[in-house]
Amino acid sequence: MKQDAEFFGEDRAELVYIAKRLDEAKQLESVLTAAGIDYGVEADNYRGGLIFQSERVGAFFYVLPEAVEATHQVMRKNGFKPREEP
């Protein structure tokens, strides 16, 4: 379920996905909600493009550290590629 920032408290939320399109963000919200996963989402800037790089806005999805693995499994099962730590 979608949660407010207060839900995460002082725990460090983990970035699991950056949706680059609105329909993609809505689809992932539906998937995570149906799976009963608590998540946070916020709009933020990222750099995109190979040749002509530009700053773009995306939907950044976060979960608590203990939910990362379960979230990755649900995402993969539904065709999303989780963000891996660099």
C-alpha positions in Angstrom: 0.0 0.0 0.0 1.2 3.5 -0.7 2.5 5.2 2.4 3.4 8.7 3.4 7.0 9.7 4.3 6.1 9.5 8.0 5.5 5.8 7.6 9.2 5.3 7.0 10.2 7.3 10.1 13.9 7.3 10.7 14.5 4.1 8.9 16.3 4.4 5.7 14.0 3.7 2.7 15.6 1.8 -0.2 15.1 2.9 -3.8 13.8 0.0 -5.8 12.6 1.5 -9.0 12.4 4.7 -11.1 9.4 4.9 -13.4 10.1 7.0 -16.4 6.4 7.3 -17.6 3.2 7.9 -15.7 1.5 4.7 -17.0 4.5 2.7 -15.9 4.3 4.3 -12.4 0.6 3.5 -12.1 1.1 -0.1 -13.2 3.8 -0.6 -10.6 1.6 1.0 -7.9 -1.2 -1.5 -8.7 1.2 -4.4 -8.6 2.7 -3.4 -5.2 -0.7 -2.7 -3.7 -2.1 -6.0 -4.9 0.9 -7.8 -3.3 0.4 -6.0 0.0 3.7 -4.3 -0.1 4.1 -0.9 1.7 5.9 1.6 -0.5 6.5 5.3 -0.9 6.7 7.1 -4.2 7.8 10.6 -5.0 8.6 12.6 -8.1 12.3 13.5 -8.5 14.8 14.3 -11.2 17.1 11.9 -12.9 19.5 12.1 -15.9 18.6 10.2 -19.0 19.5 9.8 -22.6 22.6 8.3 -24.2 23.7 10.8 -26.8 21.7 13.9 -25.7 21.6 13.6 -21.9 19.0 15.7 -20.1 17.4 16.0 -16.7 14.0 14.4 -16.6 11.3 13.8 -13.9 10.4 10.2 -12.8 8.5 8.5 -10.0 10.9 7.1 -7.5 9.6 4.0 -5.6 11.0 3.2 -2.1 10.4 0.4 0.4 11.8 -0.4 3.9 15.1 -2.4 3.8 13.4 -5.6 5.1 10.9 -5.5 2.2 13.5 -5.1 -0.6 13.9 -8.8 -1.5 10.1 -9.5 -1.5 9.5 -6.4 -3.6 12.1 -7.4 -6.1 10.5 -10.8 -6.5 7.0 -9.3 -7.0 8.4 -6.8 -9.5 10.3 -9.5 -11.6 7.2 -11.7 -11.6 5.2 -8.8 -13.1 7.8 -7.8 -15.7 9.6 -5.0 -13.9 13.4 -4.9 -13.6 14.3 -3.7 -10.0 16.9 -1.1 -9.6 20.2 -2.7 -8.5 22.6 -0.8 -6.3 25.5 0.5 -8.3 
